[in-house]
């Protein structure tokens, strides 16, 4: 998330991992699978609600990955 300015996905802190049912990420394949899961969840939200995560949040600046992280994380 830090490298991509929130464009890719959440930071996967312990709270986010718990909310997503992800255990400790041990390698690149597990990280990519976690990112894919988050992106699929974001896409499903957007399809289901007919809006983007950014518009639904009312936030102007953050990308979807950062909004997702804020929603699941400690705030």
N, C-alpha and C positions, 0 to 999 in steps of 0.2 A: 504494500500500500504506500509506503513512504517513497519508494523509488518511482512509482507511477502517479504520484499525487492523488491517490485514491481512485484512479481510473479502473483498476483491475479488481480489487476485492478488499475484504476486511483485513485488519492486522492480525487476526487470529490470536488475540490475547486469551487468557484462560477462560474468561466469561464467554467470549464469542465461541470458542471451541466447544464449551459445554452446551450453549444454546443450539449449536449446529450438530451436536452429537459426534464431534471429532475428538479423537484421542490425540496424544502427542504426535506432532508431525516430525517424522524422523528422516525423511529424504525428499528429494525433488519430486518424485512421482506422487508421493502422498500430498505434497504441497499443491501440485497441479490439480490433483483430484479434488482437493478442498476448494480451490479457486473455481474449478468447473461447477462444483455444487453450489457455491455462492452465486455465480453468474446465472445458473439455471434458475435459482430461486428468485433472483432479481427479474429475470425475463418472465417468469411465471406471474409474478406480482404485476408487472407492467401489462401483460396480456390480459390478465384477469380484471384489472381495473381500468384498462384503456388509457393509461397515462404513464409518464415516466416517473421514476423514483424521485427525481429532482423536483418536478412539478408537484407531486403529491406531498413532498416534505415542506414545500414553501421556502426552501433554502435556495439562494441564488448561486453560491460559489462552489460548494462541494460536489464532487463527482459521485456516481452511484455507489462505488466501493466504500467511500468515506461515510456516506449517509447510512449505508448498511451496517458499517462498523459502529456508528453512533447509536443506531437503534438497538443493536444487540449487546453492545459493550456497556461499560459503567457510566457512560454519558459523556 
